[in-house]
């Protein structure tokens, strides 16, 4: 890891790129970060972010509020700066004024901490009129300098071994070892629950998530991905393209080499394998916001650029997004509101829930470095070595034609959650701001759609503290008795896509996929073999059709004929003792609203 204090020429270049505040020297010093004081060799601890939050509010009382929006498991306050010169200092005031809200989030992976230091720089420049002039009159900025705060305070020099600087940084995961950028949909972490409450309160039209890549060495210094561009509401994609392409254009004019896709090779550590673009599932920030009919941007500076370079580029990105939101945010807000209305009318229509790249390949020129791939006597595999003194154009394949993969027809009415599961599901729906009602009356023999799978696949190893589950099947018409106290989740609501992503059993980040309903797919009851032997004979004696079916299966299915357990279960499954709830997904669908 190359960590050193910058030479004077580099500091001068950075100073020119990051203009100083127009405030008095004393005021300016109070707003300077440890990164600035150290020549961008170091980053400050979280106490500095708390102090800066207060200092900005004191220095700019007309424009900045410092708020707490949660508390971490280790007891630290979660801070955000609410910044505007519009006079709209609360979510209610912003809504009443029709102002677009921009959320800028740093440090979700606290080792990738560029966003914290860059965000404070961009904020100071915007407040002092050195950048994004006039933007703060037209929008509300909610800046979270560090999302993963407990991880930030797990400070160390080698927490990011494949990243150049700062000297020490935080840790990727939280104190409870959650990766917050895998938690948007399932929202297990207290920090994520606090963030979702902040999002629900302010309803940002655009949310920007600031990261640093992993991966190979090359010249490109930042990637910018936005959704909706490939996914989400069709009309809202014009706003997503405007945000993405406008940011890319501004960064190019400032000397960056930005990319519109994440530069991760198809084959690990093999540049020749090229790239595949895609749409992230909603466990990730950029896969989440388009399901709310809002814009989400993922910013990834390149880990092998030094820290001052990365901070400069991240600062430029934040400024670019401020300018674009000030210019277009009111129109984005109108498009988002129209998308909300369209989402509420999705009942009975096919809705894409996942996307994939087609096999269509185009060739791109990619600015890399000379490299070799040779056998390793350490790993026994092929190792790649880059020579970053020798820039080289790589001609690489890129698959970036994105099409829907999983499409599900939305229920015409909505989802029914039986009373036994109402409380845990209601808690998740509330976290995401999804509308639901509790049924006041029972509905005997309700005509519903049910989903069953008696041979699901449980993950062999846990993921993010949960045993994931994969099911296969189709919705089918059934009648069920629904007791009072069950939930009804209408499809006719703005967050219809998000509701489907959480409640459709085959969606990749559904509650089922994250193990919330594993118990329903575990077999709990059984029949002893000696009992089953007698039961089988009784059933054969009284039911000629059953006997014929059994004998036919013995003749046509050699595997069945050779399996004593399967032969006995043939009868058990047809007996009234069989658990008809085994493999039944405990969320159903209705064509009509139920109350």
C-alpha positions as CSV (number, residue, x, y, z in Angstrom):
1,X,0.0,0.0,0.0
2,X,1.5,3.3,-1.1
3,X,0.8,5.8,1.8
4,X,2.8,9.0,2.0
5,X,2.4,12.7,2.5
6,X,1.9,14.4,-0.9
7,X,4.6,16.4,-2.5
8,X,4.1,20.2,-2.8
9,X,3.1,20.1,-6.5
10,X,0.4,17.5,-5.8
11,X,-0.9,19.5,-2.9
12,X,-1.0,22.6,-5.1
13,X,-3.0,20.8,-7.8
14,X,-5.4,19.5,-5.2
15,X,-5.9,22.9,-3.7
16,X,-6.7,24.3,-7.1
17,X,-9.2,21.5,-7.7
18,X,-10.8,21.9,-4.3
19,X,-11.3,25.7,-3.7
20,X,-10.8,27.1,-0.2
21,X,-13.7,28.6,1.7
22,X,-14.4,32.3,1.6
23,X,-15.0,32.4,5.3
24,X,-12.5,33.8,7.9
25,X,-9.4,31.7,8.6
26,X,-10.8,30.7,12.0
27,X,-14.1,29.7,10.6
28,X,-12.4,27.9,7.7
29,X,-10.1,26.0,10.0
30,X,-13.1,24.7,12.1
31,X,-14.5,23.2,8.9
32,X,-11.3,21.6,7.6
33,X,-11.0,17.9,7.8
34,X,-8.1,15.8,9.1
35,X,-7.7,14.8,5.5
36,X,-7.0,18.4,4.4
37,X,-4.6,19.1,7.4
38,X,-2.6,15.9,6.6
39,X,-2.2,16.6,2.9
40,X,-4.8,13.8,2.3
41,X,-2.6,11.2,3.9
42,X,-5.1,10.5,6.7
43,X,-8.8,10.6,7.4
44,X,-10.3,11.6,10.7
45,X,-12.2,9.4,13.2
46,X,-15.9,9.6,13.6
47,X,-15.7,12.2,16.4
48,X,-14.5,14.6,13.7
49,X,-17.7,14.0,11.6
50,X,-19.8,14.8,14.7
51,X,-17.8,18.0,15.3
52,X,-18.0,19.0,11.7
53,X,-21.8,18.4,11.6
54,X,-22.1,20.9,14.5
55,X,-19.5,23.3,13.1
56,X,-21.3,23.6,9.8
57,X,-24.6,24.2,11.5
58,X,-22.9,27.0,13.5
59,X,-21.1,28.5,10.6
60,X,-24.1,28.5,8.3
61,X,-27.2,28.7,10.5
62,X,-29.3,29.9,7.6
63,X,-28.6,26.8,5.6
64,X,-27.4,23.8,7.7
65,X,-29.1,21.6,10.3
66,X,-27.2,18.8,12.1
67,X,-29.6,16.0,13.0
68,X,-29.4,12.5,14.6
69,X,-31.4,9.8,12.7
70,X,-30.4,6.7,14.7
71,X,-28.0,5.1,17.1
72,X,-25.6,2.3,16.2
73,X,-25.4,-1.0,18.1
74,X,-22.3,0.3,19.9
75,X,-24.2,3.5,20.9
76,X,-22.9,6.1,18.5
77,X,-25.2,8.7,17.1
78,X,-26.0,8.5,13.3
79,X,-25.5,12.1,12.0
80,X,-26.8,13.8,8.9
81,X,-26.5,17.3,7.6
82,X,-29.7,18.8,6.1
83,X,-28.5,21.6,3.8
84,X,-30.6,24.1,1.9
85,X,-31.1,27.8,1.3
86,X,-34.7,27.4,0.2
87,X,-36.1,27.7,3.8
88,X,-37.4,24.2,3.7
89,X,-35.8,22.7,6.8
90,X,-38.1,19.7,7.4
91,X,-39.4,17.0,5.1
92,X,-42.9,18.5,5.4
93,X,-41.6,21.9,4.2
94,X,-39.7,20.3,1.4
95,X,-42.8,18.5,0.2
96,X,-45.0,21.5,0.5
97,X,-42.5,23.6,-1.5
98,X,-42.2,20.8,-4.2
99,X,-38.4,20.8,-3.7
100,X,-36.3,17.9,-4.9
101,X,-34.4,16.2,-2.1
102,X,-30.9,14.7,-2.8
103,X,-29.4,12.1,-0.4
104,X,-25.6,11.7,-0.5
105,X,-24.4,8.8,1.6
106,X,-20.8,8.1,2.5
107,X,-19.1,5.3,4.3
108,X,-21.6,2.4,3.9
109,X,-18.3,0.4,3.5
110,X,-16.3,2.4,6.1
111,X,-12.9,1.4,4.6
112,X,-14.0,3.1,1.4
113,X,-14.2,6.5,3.1
114,X,-13.7,8.9,0.2
115,X,-17.3,10.1,0.4
116,X,-16.9,11.5,3.9
117,X,-14.0,13.8,3.2
118,X,-15.2,14.6,-0.3
119,X,-18.7,15.4,0.9
120,X,-17.5,17.9,3.4
121,X,-15.4,19.6,0.8
122,X,-18.2,19.7,-1.7
123,X,-20.6,21.0,0.9
124,X,-18.3,23.8,2.0
125,X,-17.7,24.9,-1.5
126,X,-21.4,24.9,-2.3
127,X,-22.2,26.9,0.8
128,X,-19.5,29.4,0.0
129,X,-20.5,29.8,-3.6
130,X,-17.3,28.2,-5.0
131,X,-19.2,25.4,-6.6
132,X,-22.8,24.5,-7.7
133,X,-23.7,28.2,-7.4
134,X,-27.4,28.6,-6.6
135,X,-28.1,24.9,-6.2
136,X,-28.9,25.0,-2.6
137,X,-31.8,27.5,-3.3
138,X,-33.4,24.9,-5.5
139,X,-33.1,21.6,-3.5
140,X,-32.5,20.0,-0.1
141,X,-29.3,18.1,0.4
142,X,-29.3,15.4,3.1
143,X,-25.6,14.4,3.6
144,X,-24.8,11.3,5.7
145,X,-21.0,11.5,6.0
146,X,-20.6,7.9,7.5
147,X,-23.4,5.3,7.3
148,X,-21.4,2.4,8.8
149,X,-20.2,4.2,11.9
150,X,-19.2,1.3,14.1
151,X,-17.3,-0.2,11.2
152,X,-15.6,3.2,10.7
153,X,-14.2,3.1,14.2
154,X,-12.7,-0.3,13.7
155,X,-9.7,1.7,12.4
156,X,-6.6,0.1,10.9
157,X,-3.8,0.5,8.4
158,X,-4.5,-2.7,6.4
159,X,-8.3,-2.8,6.5
160,X,-8.2,-2.3,2.7
161,X,-5.1,-4.0,1.4
162,X,-5.9,-3.4,-2.2
163,X,-6.4,0.3,-1.8
164,X,-4.0,3.2,-1.9
165,X,-4.6,5.3,1.2
166,X,-5.6,6.8,3.5
167,X,-3.1,5.7,6.2
168,X,-5.8,4.1,8.3
169,X,-9.4,3.5,7.5
170,X,-12.5,1.7,8.9
171,X,-13.9,-1.7,8.3
172,X,-16.2,-3.0,5.6
173,X,-18.9,-4.4,7.9
174,X,-20.8,-3.2,11.0
175,X,-20.1,-4.2,14.6
176,X,-22.6,-7.0,14.1
177,X,-20.7,-8.0,10.9
178,X,-23.5,-6.9,8.5
179,X,-22.5,-5.7,5.1
180,X,-25.0,-2.8,4.8
181,X,-24.8,-2.8,1.0
182,X,-26.4,-6.2,1.1
183,X,-29.1,-5.2,3.5
184,X,-31.4,-2.7,1.8
185,X,-34.2,-5.2,1.1
186,X,-34.0,-7.4,4.1
187,X,-33.1,-4.5,6.5
188,X,-31.7,-6.7,9.3
189,X,-29.2,-4.1,10.6
190,X,-30.3,-1.4,13.0
191,X,-28.3,1.1,10.9
192,X,-30.3,0.1,7.8
193,X,-33.6,0.4,9.6
194,X,-32.6,4.0,10.7
195,X,-31.5,4.8,7.1
196,X,-34.8,3.6,5.7
197,X,-36.7,5.7,8.2
198,X,-34.6,8.7,7.0
199,X,-35.4,7.9,3.4
200,X,-39.1,7.4,4.1
201,X,-39.2,10.8,5.9
202,X,-37.4,12.8,3.2
203,X,-38.3,10.8,0.1
204,X,-35.2,11.8,-1.9
205,X,-35.7,11.9,-5.6
206,X,-32.1,10.8,-6.0
207,X,-29.8,8.9,-3.7
208,X,-26.0,8.8,-4.2
209,X,-24.0,6.0,-2.6
210,X,-20.2,6.7,-2.5
211,X,-17.8,3.8,-2.7
212,X,-14.3,2.6,-3.8
213,X,-13.8,-0.3,-6.2
214,X,-11.9,-3.5,-5.7
215,X,-10.2,-5.1,-8.6
216,X,-7.5,-4.8,-11.2
217,X,-5.2,-1.9,-12.1
218,X,-6.1,0.4,-15.0
219,X,-6.3,4.0,-15.9
220,X,-10.0,4.6,-15.5
221,X,-10.6,6.4,-12.2
222,X,-14.4,6.2,-11.5
223,X,-17.5,4.4,-12.5
224,X,-21.0,5.9,-12.4
225,X,-24.0,3.6,-12.5
226,X,-27.6,4.8,-12.2
227,X,-31.0,3.1,-12.1
228,X,-33.6,3.5,-13.6
229,X,-31.6,3.3,-16.8
230,X,-32.0,-0.4,-17.6
231,X,-34.7,-1.2,-15.0
232,X,-37.7,0.3,-13.3
233,X,-40.3,2.6,-14.7
234,X,-39.8,3.2,-18.4
235,X,-40.5,7.0,-18.4
236,X,-38.3,7.5,-15.3
237,X,-35.3,6.1,-17.2
238,X,-35.0,9.4,-19.1
239,X,-34.2,11.1,-15.7
240,X,-31.8,8.3,-14.9
241,X,-29.9,8.8,-18.1
242,X,-29.9,12.5,-17.6
243,X,-28.3,12.0,-14.2
244,X,-25.8,9.4,-15.3
245,X,-24.7,11.0,-18.6
246,X,-24.7,14.5,-17.1
247,X,-22.3,13.3,-14.3
248,X,-20.1,11.4,-16.8
249,X,-19.8,14.5,-19.0
250,X,-18.9,16.8,-16.1
251,X,-16.3,14.4,-14.9
252,X,-14.7,14.0,-18.3
253,X,-14.4,17.8,-18.6
254,X,-12.5,17.8,-15.3
255,X,-10.0,15.3,-16.6
256,X,-11.4,12.0,-15.3
257,X,-11.8,8.8,-17.2
258,X,-15.2,7.6,-16.0
259,X,-17.1,4.4,-16.9
260,X,-20.8,3.8,-17.1
261,X,-20.4,0.2,-15.8
262,X,-18.7,-1.5,-12.9
263,X,-15.2,-2.7,-14.1
264,X,-15.2,-6.2,-12.7
265,X,-13.9,-8.9,-15.0
266,X,-16.0,-11.8,-16.0
267,X,-13.2,-14.1,-14.9
268,X,-11.5,-13.0,-11.8
269,X,-8.1,-11.4,-12.4
270,X,-8.2,-12.0,-16.1
271,X,-8.5,-8.8,-18.1
272,X,-9.0,-10.6,-21.4
273,X,-12.4,-11.9,-20.2
274,X,-13.9,-8.5,-20.4
275,X,-17.0,-7.1,-18.7
276,X,-20.7,-7.8,-18.3
277,X,-23.1,-5.0,-17.2
278,X,-26.2,-5.6,-15.2
279,X,-28.8,-4.5,-12.7
280,X,-28.1,-5.1,-9.0
281,X,-30.8,-6.9,-6.9
282,X,-32.4,-4.7,-4.2
283,X,-30.0,-5.9,-1.5
284,X,-27.8,-3.2,-3.0
285,X,-28.5,0.5,-3.0
286,X,-28.7,0.9,-6.8
287,X,-31.0,-2.1,-7.1
288,X,-33.3,-0.7,-4.4
289,X,-34.2,2.9,-5.2
290,X,-35.7,2.2,-8.6
291,X,-38.2,-0.1,-7.0
292,X,-39.4,3.0,-5.1
293,X,-39.6,4.9,-8.4
294,X,-36.6,7.1,-7.4
295,X,-33.1,7.5,-8.8
296,X,-30.1,5.7,-7.3
297,X,-26.5,6.3,-8.2
298,X,-23.5,4.1,-7.4
299,X,-20.2,6.0,-7.4
300,X,-17.0,3.8,-7.4
301,X,-13.7,5.5,-7.5
302,X,-10.8,3.3,-8.4
303,X,-8.9,1.8,-5.4
304,X,-5.5,2.0,-7.0
305,X,-5.7,5.8,-7.4
306,X,-4.2,7.6,-4.4
307,X,-6.4,9.1,-1.8
308,X,-6.2,12.8,-2.8
309,X,-7.1,11.8,-6.4
310,X,-10.1,9.8,-5.2
311,X,-11.3,12.5,-2.9
312,X,-11.0,15.1,-5.7
313,X,-13.0,12.9,-8.1
314,X,-15.7,12.1,-5.5
315,X,-16.0,15.8,-4.6
316,X,-16.4,16.6,-8.3
317,X,-19.1,13.9,-8.6
318,X,-21.0,15.3,-5.6
319,X,-20.8,18.8,-7.1
320,X,-22.0,17.5,-10.5
321,X,-25.0,15.8,-8.9
322,X,-25.8,18.9,-7.0
323,X,-25.8,21.0,-10.2
324,X,-27.9,18.4,-12.1
325,X,-30.4,18.1,-9.3
326,X,-30.8,21.9,-9.1
327,X,-31.2,22.0,-12.9
328,X,-33.5,19.0,-13.4
329,X,-34.7,17.9,-10.0
330,X,-38.1,19.5,-10.2
331,X,-38.8,17.7,-13.4
332,X,-37.4,14.4,-11.9
333,X,-39.8,14.9,-9.1
334,X,-42.7,15.2,-11.5
335,X,-41.5,12.1,-13.4
336,X,-41.2,10.2,-10.1
337,X,-44.7,11.2,-9.0
338,X,-46.1,10.0,-12.4
339,X,-44.2,6.7,-12.0
340,X,-45.8,6.3,-8.6
341,X,-49.2,6.6,-10.2
342,X,-48.2,4.1,-12.9
343,X,-46.9,1.6,-10.3
344,X,-50.3,1.8,-8.5
345,X,-51.9,0.5,-11.7
346,X,-49.6,-2.6,-12.2
347,X,-52.2,-5.1,-11.0
348,X,-52.5,-8.0,-13.5
349,X,-49.5,-6.9,-15.6
350,X,-46.2,-8.7,-16.0
351,X,-43.6,-6.9,-13.9
352,X,-39.8,-7.5,-14.4
353,X,-38.1,-8.3,-11.0
354,X,-34.6,-9.3,-12.4
355,X,-32.6,-8.3,-15.4
356,X,-29.7,-9.9,-17.3
357,X,-27.3,-9.1,-20.1
358,X,-27.9,-10.8,-23.4
359,X,-25.2,-12.6,-25.3
360,X,-24.7,-9.6,-27.6
361,X,-21.1,-8.5,-27.4
362,X,-19.5,-5.3,-28.4
363,X,-15.8,-4.5,-28.4
364,X,-14.5,-1.5,-26.4
365,X,-11.1,0.2,-26.0
366,X,-10.3,0.1,-22.3
367,X,-7.4,2.1,-20.8
368,X,-5.4,-0.4,-18.9
369,X,-1.7,-1.2,-18.2
370,X,0.7,-3.7,-19.6
371,X,0.4,-7.0,-17.7
372,X,1.6,-10.6,-17.6
373,X,-0.1,-13.8,-16.5
374,X,2.2,-16.5,-15.4
375,X,2.2,-19.6,-13.2
376,X,2.6,-18.9,-9.5
377,X,4.8,-21.1,-7.3
378,X,2.9,-19.6,-4.3
379,X,-0.8,-20.2,-5.2
380,X,-0.2,-22.8,-7.8
381,X,-2.6,-20.8,-10.1
382,X,-2.1,-18.2,-12.7
383,X,-1.1,-14.8,-11.3
384,X,-1.5,-11.4,-12.9
385,X,1.1,-8.6,-12.6
386,X,0.4,-5.1,-13.8
387,X,3.0,-2.6,-14.8
388,X,1.4,0.8,-14.1
389,X,4.3,2.6,-15.7
390,X,3.2,1.3,-19.1
391,X,-0.3,2.4,-20.1
392,X,-1.9,0.1,-22.7
393,X,-5.2,0.0,-24.6
394,X,-7.0,-3.2,-24.0
395,X,-9.5,-4.3,-26.6
396,X,-12.1,-6.1,-24.6
397,X,-15.6,-7.7,-24.9
398,X,-18.5,-5.9,-23.2
399,X,-22.0,-7.3,-22.8
400,X,-24.2,-4.4,-21.9
401,X,-27.6,-5.1,-23.6
402,X,-29.8,-5.5,-20.5
403,X,-33.2,-7.2,-20.7
404,X,-35.7,-8.5,-18.1
405,X,-35.1,-12.0,-16.8
406,X,-37.7,-12.9,-14.2
407,X,-41.1,-11.5,-15.0
408,X,-44.0,-12.0,-12.6
409,X,-47.6,-11.1,-13.3
410,X,-48.7,-8.8,-10.4
411,X,-51.7,-9.9,-8.4
412,X,-54.9,-8.0,-9.4
413,X,-55.7,-7.3,-5.8
414,X,-52.7,-7.8,-3.6
415,X,-51.1,-10.1,-1.1
416,X,-52.6,-11.8,1.9
417,X,-50.4,-12.6,5.0
418,X,-52.1,-15.0,7.4
419,X,-52.5,-13.8,11.0
420,X,-49.8,-16.1,12.3
421,X,-47.2,-14.3,10.2
422,X,-48.7,-10.8,10.3
423,X,-46.5,-9.3,13.0
424,X,-43.0,-10.1,11.5
425,X,-44.1,-9.2,8.0
426,X,-45.8,-6.0,9.1
427,X,-42.6,-4.9,10.7
428,X,-40.7,-5.3,7.4
429,X,-43.4,-3.6,5.4
430,X,-43.3,-0.6,7.8
431,X,-39.6,-0.3,7.5
432,X,-40.0,0.1,3.7
433,X,-43.1,2.3,3.9
434,X,-45.2,-0.2,2.1
435,X,-48.9,0.2,2.7
436,X,-51.0,-2.6,4.2
437,X,-54.1,-3.0,6.2
438,X,-55.1,-5.5,8.9
439,X,-58.3,-7.5,8.2
440,X,-61.1,-6.9,10.7
441,X,-63.2,-9.9,9.6
442,X,-62.5,-13.5,8.9
443,X,-62.7,-14.8,5.3
444,X,-63.7,-18.5,5.3
445,X,-62.9,-20.4,2.1
446,X,-61.4,-17.3,0.4
447,X,-60.6,-17.8,-3.3
448,X,-56.8,-17.1,-3.4
449,X,-53.6,-18.0,-5.2
450,X,-51.1,-20.2,-3.3
451,X,-47.5,-21.1,-4.0
452,X,-46.1,-24.5,-3.0
453,X,-42.8,-26.2,-3.1
454,X,-42.1,-29.4,-1.1
455,X,-38.5,-29.8,-2.4
456,X,-37.0,-26.4,-1.8
457,X,-33.2,-25.8,-1.7
458,X,-31.7,-24.5,1.5
459,X,-28.4,-22.8,1.2
460,X,-25.5,-24.9,2.5
461,X,-23.8,-21.9,4.1
462,X,-25.2,-18.8,5.7
463,X,-25.2,-15.4,3.9
464,X,-25.3,-12.2,6.0
465,X,-26.4,-14.3,9.0
466,X,-29.3,-16.0,7.3
467,X,-29.8,-19.3,5.6
468,X,-31.2,-18.4,2.2
469,X,-33.9,-20.5,0.5
470,X,-34.7,-21.1,-3.1
471,X,-38.1,-22.3,-4.3
472,X,-39.5,-23.4,-7.6
473,X,-43.2,-23.4,-8.5
474,X,-46.2,-21.5,-9.7
475,X,-49.1,-19.7,-8.2
476,X,-52.3,-21.8,-8.3
477,X,-55.9,-21.3,-7.4
478,X,-56.8,-22.6,-3.9
479,X,-59.3,-21.9,-1.2
480,X,-58.2,-21.0,2.3
481,X,-59.7,-19.9,5.6
482,X,-58.2,-16.5,6.5
483,X,-58.7,-15.4,10.1
484,X,-59.2,-11.9,11.3
485,X,-55.9,-10.1,11.9
486,X,-54.3,-11.2,8.6
487,X,-52.7,-8.5,6.5
488,X,-53.7,-7.3,3.1
489,X,-51.0,-5.6,1.0
490,X,-52.6,-3.9,-2.0
491,X,-50.8,-3.9,-5.3
492,X,-52.5,-0.5,-6.0
493,X,-49.8,1.6,-4.3
494,X,-46.7,3.6,-5.4
495,X,-44.3,1.0,-4.0
496,X,-45.9,-1.9,-5.9
497,X,-42.6,-3.0,-7.4
498,X,-40.9,-3.0,-4.0
499,X,-43.8,-5.0,-2.4
500,X,-43.5,-7.6,-5.2
501,X,-39.7,-7.8,-4.7
502,X,-40.3,-8.6,-1.0
503,X,-43.3,-10.9,-1.3
504,X,-42.9,-12.8,-4.6
505,X,-41.3,-16.1,-3.5
506,X,-38.9,-16.4,-6.5
507,X,-37.6,-12.8,-6.3
508,X,-33.9,-12.8,-5.4
509,X,-34.2,-10.7,-2.3
510,X,-37.7,-11.6,-1.2
511,X,-38.4,-12.2,2.5
512,X,-38.6,-15.9,1.6
513,X,-35.3,-15.9,-0.2
514,X,-33.7,-14.4,2.9
515,X,-35.0,-17.2,5.2
516,X,-38.0,-15.5,6.8
517,X,-40.2,-18.4,6.1
518,X,-37.9,-21.4,6.3
519,X,-40.0,-23.1,9.0
520,X,-42.9,-23.4,6.6
521,X,-40.7,-25.5,4.3
522,X,-39.4,-27.9,7.0
523,X,-41.3,-31.2,7.4
524,X,-42.3,-31.6,11.0
525,X,-44.7,-34.5,11.1
526,X,-44.3,-38.1,10.0
527,X,-45.9,-41.6,10.1
528,X,-44.0,-44.6,11.5
529,X,-43.2,-47.3,8.9
530,X,-45.2,-49.9,10.8
531,X,-48.2,-47.6,10.9
532,X,-47.8,-46.7,7.3
533,X,-47.8,-50.4,6.3
534,X,-51.2,-50.9,7.9
535,X,-52.6,-47.6,6.6
536,X,-51.5,-48.5,3.0
537,X,-53.2,-51.9,3.1
538,X,-56.4,-50.3,4.4
539,X,-56.3,-47.7,1.6
540,X,-55.6,-50.3,-1.1
541,X,-58.5,-52.4,0.1
542,X,-61.1,-49.7,0.0
543,X,-60.0,-47.7,-3.1
544,X,-59.6,-49.6,-6.4
545,X,-58.5,-46.4,-8.2
546,X,-55.7,-45.9,-5.7
547,X,-54.6,-49.5,-6.1
548,X,-54.4,-49.1,-9.9
549,X,-52.4,-45.9,-9.6
550,X,-50.0,-47.6,-7.2
551,X,-49.5,-50.7,-9.3
552,X,-49.0,-48.5,-12.4
553,X,-46.3,-46.5,-10.7
554,X,-44.5,-49.7,-9.6
555,X,-44.4,-50.7,-13.3
556,X,-43.4,-47.4,-14.8
557,X,-41.0,-45.9,-12.2
558,X,-38.1,-48.2,-11.3
559,X,-36.6,-45.7,-8.8
560,X,-40.0,-45.5,-7.0
561,X,-40.3,-49.3,-7.0
562,X,-36.9,-49.7,-5.4
563,X,-37.4,-47.2,-2.7
564,X,-39.4,-48.4,0.4
565,X,-39.7,-44.9,1.8
566,X,-41.2,-43.5,-1.4
567,X,-43.7,-46.4,-1.6
568,X,-44.9,-45.8,1.9
569,X,-45.0,-42.0,1.4
570,X,-47.2,-42.6,-1.7
571,X,-50.0,-43.5,0.7
572,X,-49.1,-41.1,3.5
573,X,-49.5,-38.2,1.2
574,X,-53.0,-39.3,0.2
575,X,-54.0,-39.8,3.9
576,X,-55.8,-37.2,6.0
577,X,-52.8,-37.3,8.4
578,X,-50.6,-35.6,5.8
579,X,-49.7,-32.0,6.6
580,X,-51.4,-29.9,3.9
581,X,-49.4,-26.8,5.0
582,X,-46.0,-28.5,4.3
583,X,-44.3,-26.5,1.5
584,X,-47.1,-23.9,1.5
585,X,-45.7,-20.4,1.2
586,X,-47.4,-18.5,4.0
587,X,-48.2,-15.5,1.8
588,X,-51.0,-15.7,-0.8
589,X,-52.4,-13.6,-3.5
590,X,-55.9,-12.3,-4.1
591,X,-57.7,-10.8,-7.1
592,X,-59.9,-8.7,-4.8
593,X,-59.1,-6.4,-1.9
594,X,-59.8,-8.1,1.5
595,X,-60.8,-6.2,4.6
